[in-house]
Amino acid sequence: EKAQNVLIVKKKNDIKSENALIEIATWLHEHSNVNIIVEPEVAEQFHKKLPFVHVIAKEYSRTVDFAITLGGDGTMLHLSSLFPKAVPPVVCFSFGTLGFLMSFQFNQYKRVLSDVMEGKVFLTLRMRLFCSLHEASGKRISIDGKEVGKYDRQVMNEVSLHRGRYPHLTSIGCYVDDNFLTECVVNINGRLIVATPTGSTAYSLSAGGPIVHPSVQSIVLTPICPRSLSFRTVLLPPSANIHMKVYKIKKKILYRVYGSLQSFALNIFLLQIGESSRSQIEVSIDGQEIFMLEKGEYVQVRMSKYPIPCVTRAGEGKDWANDINELLKWNQNFGRSLS
């Protein structure tokens, strides 16, 4: 069955992506029978140049057959936030700075989109995380006494905990299925990251975390600026269940590790603020949203049931290998050519 509806998401406040939007939307309108959908603010901005585009309610999962991004990795993260459930195939055209998630250059769009509409493409399923905010009792954070799920999020890169602007050190106890794993201290520059394989090449990589192939379903737990030199990244299976509780800092801080990861039945990450904590904790999701958690509240993170199927240039192994070599300059020397 041929695609009928395509969503186009562009980078905000960017002339190049705006011109690309006009060109690609016009070409689709003239050379195919697909309905072109854009976000409401984009339709309003281009109502004269693109009078044929459509705007729908944000139930994109039920309507969109495939999506196009025009921008950088941040545009891809924004698109991910538009799909709280199932995601259609996504074609990414690079207009950003790095574009590690961007598979194609814009000058290839006619060939690429023709192949997509004919089903002649490769797909890489990029794992996402499901993140929810809870009270100490385990219920979702409530508003006016009613438990709500409006703060549930699908996470493509990472969830991170940070003490924010508060001056106090924060101690976070990490648990796996209620089994104590370790205790870490978050200082002024510190942060604790729970990342996907896709997010392994973002902030987690900058903090010394591993590069994880997108097909290796796993959850990466990475500390930034840890107090202990022995606190290193932990790679956990996608069914991991971690409980991170924030303790009151005492004069003497003990770094402890109990048990073996292999002995845990792993299901969900939990990141909790203890009652003795002296301040709120900032929770950042994909670097785009920040939530403040009060004492006793916690974040629960697990593998999402809804990955993102990304159209790739070739087989996913070749595509990924090209990216880490060409974009990240992986394992390349620091010398420069004098020619």
Phi, psi and omega in degrees: 000130183284152178294141179245330184230129179236134176260131177245124179241127183246161174292137182286143174053047181225118184296317182299315180289331176292316177295322178294321177301313181298316182293313185287324178293319178296317179297316178297319181296325183273336187244005179209172180255018183283150172273128184262121184247136175228169177288154186305317182292330178288317178299322179292321181293325186246029184296336178275317182281332181231067183288349185266356182283161183242155174234133179232167174297159187285038171260057186297328184300328183276345190245319191280131178269325170204161185234155179233133173247138178237097183165215180246198180298327179297326177294322178294320178296322177296316178300319178303321181292342180280349184239091179288348178231231185296143181243134176283171174303141184239130175252125186247124175249132191277123170224014184261194182279309181255305176070042180295331179268357185268118187273334190229150169276150188294330182293354179261006194297325182296313179293315184297313182291328175297317178295321180297314183290341176263357178076022182258059183222162172263148178236140170246124178274111180265118182297143173241165174252149173255124185240131177224151182253136187227155169280171182299332181287347182105345178286157172299150176304131187255152175236125183055037176081001181251127179290130184231155177247017184294342180266003176293140183222147169266130189243124180268323182257290185199158168248134180227146176251136183213149180282354175068221185275358184282143187278349187278143171293149179236129178257127183244120175271129182256127180236148174238112185050048178069006174263127183295129179257302181197171177231129182234158181247126178263114181263196187299325179257004187277160179196151176242125187246135169245112190239157172272172172303322176297317179289351180294340178259016177254233183299325180300320179295320179297333180269009178095010179285168183279159170273122184246129178297139183299340178276349178272095182293117183196166176238128186257122176253110186234128173272145172253128181051056180291153178287333182256132179293339182272358179277106183239169181302141175243131178256120185242157179293161186295345179269018189293144180230100184244136179249118181244112185250134182271124181257165172283133180286129176255174182298323180247126182250126179257135176258117186231145174228123181244147170072184178237138179302328184292342182270354183270144169267103192268133178223309190219146171274134172233128179239107191240145176264122181286159180297335183275357179295140184268359182207170174286167177236137176273132175245119181252132182243114181055026178066011185246330182234144178233127177244144177257124179256135177274175180301135177089341179278158182211165177253135176247130184229132175214170178294135179282151175280353188238088176287174177253116177279109183259131176288130182247165183290323181211204173303144189300330179294316180293317180300313183292318180297320177298319183295313183290335178277316185278323184266316182268351182054044186297128177058029177259149184287168185268359180288156178238149180287136179267358181280000000 
